[in-house]
Amino acid sequence: MKTPEASFFEWQRQFGSEIDCLNHLPLAKWFWAIYFLCSDKGSISALRLSKLIEVNWRTARLILSKLRTAMGHRDSLYRLSGLIEIDDAFVGGKRKGKRGRGAAGKTPVLIAVKSKVKRAGFIAMQAVDSVCHEAVNDFVAGHLNAQQEVHTDGLAALNIIDNTQQHEARVTPSELVDEWLPWVHIAIGNLKAFLLGTFHGVSGKYLHEYLSEFCYRFNRRKMEKEIPNRRLNLAIIHAPVHSY
């Protein structure tokens, strides 16, 4: 039986020959990268990580990409159940101008949050090309168990949820939206603060990685001190993550 260290070496070796710099990266740097990524309440940029573990920016970027992708894979194994709030948001981009739906340079994101009486439960997020029936249907199929109670606003694209869930939609005035969809809007606000606080805006190309990290952290916020060890264990047991 392989030891955890041997498994970790194999995981590192199998990343792919196209990234030789990672194949020869000392194991200690991987440990430090996991620690720095997971120990901060926010996150860490590739530039800062490159300085902390003394590698170039590209290597740091690839390390973070693989770690965040593995986080997303882990959360993709779970499905939300119970009372679920679903909404969309538009994030990223650096251009000024119109805000919200239709804003230039923004990427649409679908968000689902398990709603509890006094707090939000688990969350799921997914960047999409557009908020349409097909995207919503795929999101719900991938993140929710069937026949859950789902609350949404009156957005027409979300009506497809009727097909698989116990869906109730309400067109809600802005002053009452926090009563109907309280936790999903808190999650959206936290996501935007997370992105702006660490990355000062992100491009759509890498947004899915940041969403994976944010959800992984949020879903384990009650076990914050355990996250570095959990992330290390995930690196050991996870199948190799290839970069393209």
N, C-alpha and C positions, 0 to 999 in steps of 0.2 A: 504493500500500500504506500502511495506517495505521501511524503510529508507535506504540510502546507507550504513550506519554503520551496520544495521541489515543484509543486504545482504552480506556485507563483512564478518561478523561473520559466516554466513551460508556457504559461500564459503570456509572459513578457516576450519570449522568443517567437511565439506564433502570431504576433501582431501583423506580420507581413514584411516581406523583403523590400517592399517599396519604401519603407521608412527605416533605413539602416541606423539612423541616429538613435532611435528608440531601442533597437535590438541590443545595442551596446551600452545602454544607459545603466549605471550602477543601481542595484536594487534599492540601496538606501535612498536614492533620489525619488524613487517611486513611493516609498514609505512617507517621505517628507511631503511629497506632492499631495498624497491622500490626506495627511494630517492638516496641511495648510488649507486645502479645499474644504474640509469638513469641520474644522474647529472654529472657524469664524462664523458669527451669526449671519453675516451677509454672504459674500462669496469672494472669489479672488480672480483677478484678471490675469491673462497670460503674461502681460508685461511684468506684473509684480511677482508672479510665480517664477518667471525666468531669472529674476534677480535673487530671489530667496534660495533657489536650489542650483543657481549658477549654470544655467543652460541658455541657449539662444531662444528668441521669442517663438520661432516656429516649433521647436521641440516642446516648449511649454504649452503651446496651443494644441498640439497633437495629444499630449498627455491629458489635458483637460477634456478634450473632445472624447477620448476613449472612456474616461471615468464617468463623464456625464451620460454618455450613451448607455453604459452599463446600468446607471441609475434608472434610466428610462425603461430599459428592458425589465428590470426588477419590478417596477410598479405596473408594467403592462400585464403582469401575471394575475392581477387582482381586478375584481369588478365591484362597482359601487352598488349598494342596495339600501332600501329604506326610502326616506323622503329625500329627493334629489332636486337641487336647484340647478338650472342650466341657463347660461347666457353667453353672449359673445362680447369680445373686446377687440380693440385695435391698438397694437403696440409696435414699438420699434420706430425706425426712421429718424432722420435728423432734420428734415425740412419743416419749416414753419408754415402755418396756414391753417386750413380747416382741421378741426378735431373730430374724432369719432368716426362713424361709418362713412366711407368714401374719402377719408383723409389721404393726401398724397404721401407715398412712401411708407405707409403703415401696413402691417400684416394682420389679417383677421385671426383670432384665436377663439376656439370654443372651450368653455369652462364648465365643468360639472362639480358640484360640491354636495356632499352628504350633509343634510341639515339636521342638527340636533337642537335641543331646547335652548341650551346656554352656550353652545360653541359649534364651530364647524367641525365636521368629521373629515374623512378622507376626500381628496380632490383629484381631478384629472384634467389635463389641459392638452390641447392639440392645435398646432398652427395649420391653417387650411388656405387654399387658394382663394376661396370665396365662401361666404356663408350661404349655402344653397341646400336643397333637399338631399342631394347625394352626399355632401360633406357631413351634414348633420346625422344622416342615417348611419354612415360609417363610424362616426364618433360614438354614437349611442351604442351601436353593436359591439364596439371594441372596448367600451369602458363601463357599461351598465349591465346588470342582470336584467332579464326580461320581466315585464309587468311590475315595475317599480312605480311609486307615486312620484311624478315629476312636475315641478312648477317652472313655468317660463313666463316671459313677457309676451306681448302680442305679435312678435316678429313672425311673419308668414313662413319663412324658411324653417322655423322650428315646428310647424304643424305636422311634419312627417313623423314626429315622435309618437303621435297617436297610434301608429301602426304596431308598435311593440311595447308601449308603456301606458300606464294610467296617467295620462297627461292632462294637466289643467293650465291653460294660458289666460293671462289677464293683461289687458292694456292698462298700465298703471301710471298715474301722474307721477312726475319726478319726486314730488314731496312725499309720496307714499310708497315708492319703490323699495325702500329699505325695510318696509314691513312685509312685503310679499317675497322679496328675494334678498334677505339680509346678508347671508353668508357669502353668496357668490360675489357680491359687490365688494365685500371686505377682501376676499381673495384677489379680486382684480386690482384693488388698490395696493395690496401687499406686493403683488407681482410687479406692478409698475415702479414701486419704490425700490424693490430688489434690483430691477434692471437699471434704473437710473443711478442708484447708489453705488453700484460696483462698476458698471460698464458704460454709463453715460450715453445710453442709446445703443441699440443693436441692429444688425442687418437681418433681413429675413433668412439669409443663408444659414445662420447659426442659431436662429431663435429656438428651434426644436430642442437643441442641447440645453439652453438655459431654462426652458420650460421643464425639461426632465429633472434638472437639478433642483429647481424651485419646488416642484411637486414632491420629490424625494425628501427634501428637508421639511416641508410643511407636514407631510404625512407622518413624520417621525419627530415632530417638535416636542413631544412629551418625553422623548428619550434622547434629548440633545447630546448628553455626555457620551452616549453609546454610538453616535453616528460615525466617528472615525473608525472604531473597531468593526462596526457593521459594514462600512464601506471597504475596509481591508478584506474582510471575509468574502464580500461580494466579488472582489477582484480575484480571489483565489479560486472560487467555484464557478465563475462565469466563463462561458465560452469566449474565445478570442474575439475582440472587436476590431474589425478591419476599417481602415480609412480609405476614402476614395477622393 
